[in-house]
Amino acid sequence: MSRSARRITATVLASGALLAAAALPATADGRDHGQNRPAQRSAVVLGEIQYESPGRDNGSNRSLNAEWVTVTNTGRRAVNLRGWTLTDESRRTYEFDLRLPGRSSVRVHTGVGRDSRHDVYQNRRHYVWDSKDTATLRDRRGHRVDSESWGRHRDGGHNNGGHHRGGGDNR
């Protein structure tokens, strides 16, 4: 084969490789091109949820604080949750102002209380989490990080048979 024939063959092969690379799906490089940021799962997730406080819903602060949502950092590094939000279907929103250490959790209670490392309070005077609801966790940019639904939602319209929902169900 002549030198010019080899050059032409090499050029054709290189062009074919470029065309094949261009035909790959946009997400093959691991990026979410719609957001122009890496497509990765957050180490912060919703955990156990106690919706509709147990016992009689009498509206007392104790009863309000008996409903809660757990937010867990499954990673090794601390995550700054300042500006992150937790919202229900009625758009009642709690905004975080804390740093969550690695491999730890914080419980977000509905009622009034004094924030600590493991418990924070929405300081509300009315219940938030209904028997049919969705909890949505968003980062400070408004991107959905995690959500959990119960009641009529992803479980085919059935209630989960109780008020306590673990983090692994209905994902």
N, C-alpha and C positions, 0 to 999 in steps of 0.2 A: 504494500500500500504506500502510496506517495505521501510525502510530508504534508501537502495541502489537503489530501483526502483525510489524513489523521486529524488535522486541525478542524476540518468541517465536521467530522464525526464527534470530536470532543465538544465542539460548540453546540451541536444538536443535543448531545447527552446532557450538557450543563443546562441548556434551556429547558429540557424536559424535567430535570430535577427542580428547577425554579418553579415551573408550572405546577408540579405535584405538591410542592411546599405551600404554594398559594392556595391550593384547593383544600387544604386541611381545614377542619372546623375552627372557627375563631377562638373557641375556648381550649383548644389543644395546647396552647402555651401556658395554661393555668391562670389566665387573667380573665376577669369579668369586664369585657370591653364596653359594656353599657355604663359601667361606673368608673372605668379606667383605673381599677385598683385590683390587687390580688384577690382571687376568689378563694377565700379560706374560711373555715368555720371558726367562730369565736370560742375561746376557752370559757367564756361566761355563758351560762345556760340557766334556764328556769328549772328548779327542782320541785320539791314537794309543794303542794298547794292545799290549803285548808280553806275551802270556800264555804259560805253559809256557816257561821260559827255554830259549834255543837250546842245542843240544849235549846232552850227557848230564846228566840231573838227578841230580847227586851230593850235593845238600844243602849244598854249601859256600856261604859267604856271598856269594862272587862269583856263583855260579849263582842264588842267591835274588835278588840285586840285578839280575840280567839279566831278570827279569820286572818289569813296571812299567805304570802307567796314567798318561797325561798329562792334566792338568786345565788348560784354557786359558781365559783371560779375553779374550774377543773385543771387549770394550768399551774405551772410552778412559780410563775412571776405574778406579782401584784398587778392589778388592773385599776386604773383611775376611772371610776364610774361617774365622775362629775359631769352633769349635763345629760346622762343617760336617763331614759324614762321607762316607766312601767305603766301600761294603760289597759283598761278594760274595754269592752265593746261599746259602752256608753261614753267613751273618750274621757273618763275620769283619769287623770294623769298624776303620777308621783314622779318628781324629779330627784335623782340621786345627787348627793354631795359627799361622796366617800371614796376611799381607796380600799379595794377588796384584796386582801392578801392572797397569795397562791394557795390552792387547795383548801379554800375556806368558803363559808356560806354566810349570808346575812338574811334574816327574816324581815320582810316588809309587812308590818301590822297595819291594820286599817285605822285604829283609834289613836288616842293621844298617849304619848309616853316620852321617855327620855332616851334618846339614841345612844346605842352602845356599839361595841365591835360586832356583836352578833344579832342585834335587833335594832331596826329603825321604824319610825312611826309616821304615817301619813297625816296624822292630826285631823282626822275627819270625824264628824259627828253622825255620819250615816254609813250604812253598809255599802261595800263596793262589789264584792264577788258574788254573783248569783249562781243558782243551780245550773244555769245554761249560760256560759260565758266563755270569753277568751282572754287570756293574759298575754300581752305583747311587750317584749323588751326591745328597746331601740337604743342604738348608740347616740352619741352627741350630734352626729350628722343626720340622724333620723332614719338610718338604715335598720331594718328589722334584723335583730340578732337571734331571737328565738320567740316562739309563741306556743302556748298550750291551750287547747280547747277541751271543754267537757260538756256533758248534757246532750243536747240535740245535734251537736256538731259532727265531728269525725267518727263517732261511734255508732252511726246509723240511726240516730234519733233516740237512743236510750240513755237514761241517766246512768251513771257509773255505779249506782246502788249505794251510795254513801256520800259523805261530805269530804272525805280525804282522798286526794288524788296524788299519786306518786309521780316523780319526774319522768319515768320511763314509758308511761302510757300515752296513747293517742298521738304520737309524734308522726 
